[in-house]
């Protein structure tokens, strides 16, 4: 206990002495040792890197999550090292509202069918957004945070030590100067000057050593820039992929809506182009570019259906499965198809190798 008290008193004395030296330097009453110009430039560059990294990080967080409450929640979960529960995106929520509304208005009505179509594409947009947010967080935000919370803290700690060593060095210089003045006036013995000179040499050695450590850390900022450059490229690539997906989905949606409008036509207002994302409707999805009436569609499809056994079919258009019961298709590929008792006549069972699922008849050309 006695040792701790003495150490505390000693530390308080050192802190007070440094504070006095710092204050006198600010008031111009004491000399200050200037750092090497190269080291000063490294410090300036490091400060700029830290400040701009903070600004870019904060603004990217705002871009990816405009809701301040959600950002605070994510920050708390991150600090507690807990996984944030999956959050539904606004587009997904909108899409689900549209699907729920379609159930109430009737999926077979023009409005209900369109709600299903638009709602499912909104959910796709929301899914693409979630993937983008996850990718951006891992490839861009996390490296920036790691720099600020890891490397920069180490650099800041060593810089504070360097500042303390500089203050100690200047204190020793001042003491030596006073000792020499007193010696000249015969007020002190030469031993006091020797002691002050020894303390100055020790302080100079410690200062030089700390300056070298700090310089090496600051020169590592160049590696930080290279790392952040790669992260920036990954972020831009993630953005490009996300916006390309959104553009693709919206083009598909517009084609579906145009097909529905053409299928209905001015003379057949009751003929509704069914949603491409629901197998519960009375008719299958409209293939790209198809403009058919309700009566002729049924007749053509019934003529194409295989009554018994299996048949080969050529895929006319790309088709993306919307649940696990369906099979995705690629234009021009050959698959095996067959029907089962009680199955919706607008759909067939398609097989490709070990994959099997429902496929829309309107996307196929049945081969003899």
C-alpha positions in Angstrom: 0.0 0.0 0.0 2.9 2.3 0.9 4.4 1.7 -2.5 1.2 2.5 -4.3 0.9 5.8 -2.5 4.4 6.8 -3.4 3.9 5.8 -7.0 0.7 7.8 -7.1 2.5 10.8 -5.7 5.3 10.4 -8.1 2.9 10.2 -11.1 1.1 13.2 -9.9 4.3 15.1 -9.7 5.3 14.1 -13.2 1.9 15.1 -14.6 2.1 18.5 -12.8 5.6 19.2 -14.2 4.5 18.3 -17.7 1.4 20.5 -17.4 3.5 23.4 -16.3 5.9 22.9 -19.2 3.0 22.7 -21.7 1.4 25.8 -20.3 4.7 27.8 -20.4 5.2 26.7 -24.0 1.7 27.9 -25.0 2.4 31.3 -23.3 5.8 31.6 -25.0 7.7 31.4 -21.7 9.5 28.1 -22.5 11.3 26.6 -25.4 9.7 23.7 -27.3 11.6 21.0 -29.2 10.3 20.8 -32.7 9.7 17.4 -34.3 11.4 16.3 -37.5 9.7 17.8 -40.6 9.2 14.3 -42.0 7.5 13.2 -38.8 5.3 16.3 -38.8 4.2 15.6 -42.3 3.4 12.0 -41.4 1.3 13.2 -38.4 -0.6 15.7 -40.6 -1.3 13.0 -43.2 -2.4 10.5 -40.5 -4.8 13.1 -38.9 -6.3 13.7 -42.4 -6.8 10.0 -42.9 -8.5 9.6 -39.5 -10.8 12.6 -40.0 -11.9 11.7 -43.5 -12.3 8.0 -42.7 -14.7 9.0 -39.9 -16.7 11.3 -42.2 -16.9 8.7 -45.0 -17.8 6.0 -42.5 -20.6 8.0 -40.9 -22.1 9.2 -44.2 -22.0 5.7 -45.7 -23.9 4.5 -42.6 -26.5 7.2 -43.2 -26.7 6.2 -46.9 -27.2 2.5 -46.1 -29.5 3.0 -43.2 -31.2 6.4 -43.2 -33.2 5.6 -40.0 -31.2 7.0 -37.0 -32.9 4.6 -34.5 -32.0 1.6 -36.6 -28.3 2.8 -36.8 -28.2 3.2 -33.0 -29.6 -0.3 -32.6 -27.0 -1.7 -35.0 -24.3 0.1 -33.1 -25.4 -1.4 -29.8 -25.6 -4.9 -31.1 -22.1 -4.4 -32.6 -20.7 -3.2 -29.3 -22.3 -6.1 -27.5 -20.9 -8.5 -30.1 -24.4 -9.9 -30.8 -25.9 -10.7 -34.1 -28.5 -8.2 -35.2 -31.9 -9.8 -35.9 -32.8 -9.9 -39.6 -34.7 -6.7 -40.5 -37.3 -6.6 -43.2 -36.5 -3.9 -45.8 -39.1 -1.3 -46.7 -39.5 -2.8 -50.2 -40.1 -6.2 -48.9 -42.7 -4.8 -46.4 -44.4 -2.9 -49.3 -44.5 -6.1 -51.4 -46.0 -8.1 -48.6 -48.8 -5.5 -48.1 -49.6 -5.7 -51.8 -49.8 -9.5 -51.7 -52.1 -9.3 -48.6 -54.3 -6.8 -50.4 -54.5 -9.0 -53.5 -55.9 -11.8 -51.3 -58.7 -9.6 -50.1 -59.5 -8.0 -53.5 -59.3 -11.3 -55.4 -56.2 -12.6 -57.2 -58.3 -13.2 -60.3 -59.3 -9.6 -60.7 -57.2 -7.2 -62.8 -56.3 -5.1 -59.7 -55.5 -8.2 -57.6 -53.4 -9.8 -60.3 -51.4 -6.6 -60.8 -50.9 -6.3 -57.0 -49.5 -9.8 -56.9 -47.1 -9.0 -59.8 -45.9 -5.7 -58.4 -45.8 -7.0 -54.9 -43.5 -9.9 -55.7 -41.1 -7.7 -57.6 -41.0 -5.3 -54.7 -40.0 -8.3 -52.5 -37.3 -9.1 -55.0 -36.0 -5.5 -54.8 -36.0 -5.7 -51.1 -34.0 -9.0 -51.1 -31.5 -7.4 -53.4 -31.2 -4.4 -51.1 -30.6 -6.6 -48.1 -27.8 -8.5 -49.9 -26.2 -5.2 -50.9 -26.4 -3.9 -47.3 -24.7 -7.0 -46.0 -22.0 -7.0 -48.6 -21.3 -3.2 -48.1 -21.1 -3.7 -44.3 -18.6 -6.6 -44.6 -16.4 -5.2 -47.4 -16.4 -1.5 -46.7 -17.8 -0.4 -43.3 -16.1 -3.1 -41.2 -12.5 -2.3 -42.5 -13.0 1.4 -41.9 -14.2 0.7 -38.3 -11.3 -1.7 -37.7 -8.9 1.1 -38.7 -10.5 3.7 -36.4 -10.9 1.3 -33.4 -7.6 -0.6 -33.9 -4.7 0.9 -35.8 -5.7 4.5 -35.0 -6.0 3.9 -31.3 -2.5 2.4 -31.3 -1.1 5.4 -33.2 -2.8 7.8 -30.9 -1.4 6.0 -27.8 2.2 6.2 -29.2 1.7 9.9 -30.2 0.7 10.7 -26.6 3.8 8.9 -25.4 5.9 10.9 -27.8 4.4 14.1 -26.6 5.1 13.2 -23.0 8.7 12.3 -23.9 9.1 15.7 -25.7 7.8 17.5 -22.6 10.2 15.5 -20.4 13.1 16.4 -22.7 12.3 20.1 -22.7 11.9 20.0 -18.9 15.4 18.4 -18.7 16.8 21.1 -21.0 15.3 23.8 -18.8 16.8 22.3 -15.7 20.2 22.0 -17.3 20.0 25.6 -18.4 19.1 26.8 -14.9 21.9 24.6 -13.3 24.5 26.1 -15.6 23.3 29.6 -14.7 23.5 28.8 -11.0 26.9 27.3 -11.4 28.1 30.4 -13.1 27.0 32.3 -10.1 28.7 29.7 -7.8 25.3 28.9 -6.3 25.4 25.2 -7.2 28.2 22.6 -7.3 29.2 21.0 -10.6 27.5 17.8 -9.5 24.1 19.4 -10.0 25.1 20.2 -13.6 26.4 16.7 -14.2 23.1 15.3 -12.9 21.1 17.6 -15.1 23.2 16.6 -18.1 22.7 12.9 -17.4 18.9 13.4 -17.1 19.0 15.3 -20.4 20.8 12.4 -22.2 18.3 9.9 -20.8 15.4 12.0 -21.8 16.8 12.6 -25.3 17.3 8.8 -25.8 13.8 8.0 -24.7 12.4 10.8 -27.0 14.4 9.5 -30.0 13.3 6.0 -29.4 9.6 7.0 -29.1 9.9 9.2 -32.2 11.1 6.2 -34.2 8.3 4.0 -33.0 5.7 6.6 -33.8 7.3 7.2 -37.2 7.1 3.6 -38.2 3.4 3.4 -37.2 2.6 6.6 -39.1 4.3 5.3 -42.2 1.9 2.4 -42.1 -0.8 4.8 -43.1 0.2 4.1 -46.7 -0.8 0.5 -46.3 -4.0 1.7 -44.8 -4.7 3.7 -47.9 -4.1 0.7 -50.1 -6.4 -1.4 -48.0 -9.2 1.3 -48.1 -8.7 1.6 -51.8 -9.5 -2.1 -52.3 -12.5 -1.8 -49.9 -13.7 1.2 -51.9 -13.5 -0.8 -55.2 -15.5 -3.6 -53.5 -18.1 -1.1 -52.3 -18.5 0.3 -55.8 -18.8 -3.2 -57.3 -21.5 -4.1 -54.7 -23.4 -0.9 -55.6 -23.1 -1.7 -59.3 -24.4 -5.2 -58.8 -27.3 -4.0 -56.7 -28.4 -1.3 -59.1 -28.1 -3.7 -62.0 -30.3 -6.1 -60.2 -32.9 -3.4 -59.5 -32.8 -2.3 -63.2 -33.3 -5.9 -64.3 -36.2 -6.4 -62.0 -37.9 -3.2 -63.0 -37.5 -4.0 -66.7 -39.1 -7.4 -66.1 -41.9 -5.8 -64.1 -42.6 -3.4 -66.9 -42.7 -6.1 -69.5 -45.1 -8.1 -67.3 -47.4 -5.1 -66.8 -47.3 -4.3 -70.6 -48.1 -8.0 -71.4 -51.0 -7.9 -69.0 -52.4 -4.7 -70.6 -52.0 -6.1 -74.1 -53.6 -9.4 -73.1 -56.6 -7.6 -71.7 -57.0 -5.3 -74.8 -59.8 -2.8 -75.3 -62.2 -5.4 -76.6 -61.7 -8.0 -73.8 -61.6 -6.1 -70.5 -62.2 -9.3 -68.5 -59.2 -11.2 -69.8 -56.5 -10.8 -67.1 -52.8 -11.7 -67.6 -52.0 -13.8 -64.5 -49.1 -13.0 -62.3 -45.8 -14.7 -63.2 -45.1 -15.3 -59.5 -48.2 -17.2 -58.3 -49.2 -20.8 -59.2 -52.5 -20.5 -57.4 -54.2 -18.6 -60.2 -56.4 -20.2 -62.8 -54.0 -19.7 -65.7 -50.2 -19.9 -66.0 -47.7 -17.1 -66.4 -47.7 -15.1 -69.6 -44.4 -15.7 -71.4 -42.4 -12.7 -72.6 -43.9 -11.1 -75.7 -47.1 -13.1 -75.5 -50.4 -11.4 -76.3 -53.2 -13.9 -76.2 -56.9 -14.0 -75.4 -58.4 -16.1 -72.6 -60.3 -18.5 -74.8 -57.6 -19.1 -77.4 -55.0 -19.6 -74.7 -57.0 -22.4 -73.1 -57.5 -24.1 -76.4 -53.8 -24.0 -77.4 -52.7 -25.2 -74.0 -55.1 -28.1 -73.9 -53.9 -29.2 -77.4 -50.3 -29.2 -76.2 -50.7 -31.1 -72.9 -49.3 -34.6 -72.9 -52.1 -37.0 -72.0 -50.0 -39.9 -70.8 -46.3 -40.6 -70.3 -43.4 -38.2 -70.7 -42.4 -36.0 -73.5 -39.5 -33.7 -74.4 -40.0 -30.0 -74.5 -37.9 -27.0 -75.6 -37.9 -24.0 -73.4 -39.0 -20.8 -75.3 -38.2 -18.2 -72.6 -36.2 -17.9 -69.4 -38.3 -18.5 -66.3 -37.3 -18.0 -62.7 -38.8 -20.3 -60.1 -40.6 -18.4 -57.3 -40.7 -21.2 -54.8 -39.3 -24.7 -54.1 -42.1 -26.4 -56.0 -41.1 -24.8 -59.3 -38.2 -25.4 -61.7 -36.2 -22.5 -63.2 -35.9 -22.6 -67.0 -33.3 -21.3 -69.5 -34.3 -20.5 -73.1 -33.5 -23.2 -75.7 -32.8 -25.9 -73.2 -34.5 -29.4 -73.5 -36.3 -30.8 -70.5 -38.6 -33.8 -69.9 -42.2 -33.0 -69.0 -45.3 -34.9 -67.8 -48.5 -34.3 -66.0 -50.1 -35.8 -63.0 -53.8 -36.4 -62.2 -55.6 -33.4 -60.8 -52.8 -31.0 -61.8 -53.6 -27.5 -63.0 -53.7 -27.8 -66.8 -51.6 -24.6 -67.2 -48.6 -26.4 -65.5 -46.5 -29.5 -66.1 -43.9 -31.3 -64.1 -40.5 -30.7 -65.6 -37.3 -32.7 -65.0 -33.7 -31.8 -65.7 -31.3 -34.3 -64.4 -31.9 -34.6 -60.7 -34.0 -31.4 -60.6 -37.7 -31.5 -60.7 -40.5 -29.0 -60.3 -43.6 -27.3 -61.9 -43.1 -25.4 -65.1 -45.6 -23.2 -67.0 -46.9 -24.7 -70.3 -46.8 -21.3 -72.0 -43.0 -21.2 -71.7 -42.6 -24.6 -73.5 -42.7 -26.0 -77.0 -43.7 -29.7 -76.7 -41.8 -31.9 -79.1 -43.2 -35.0 -80.7 
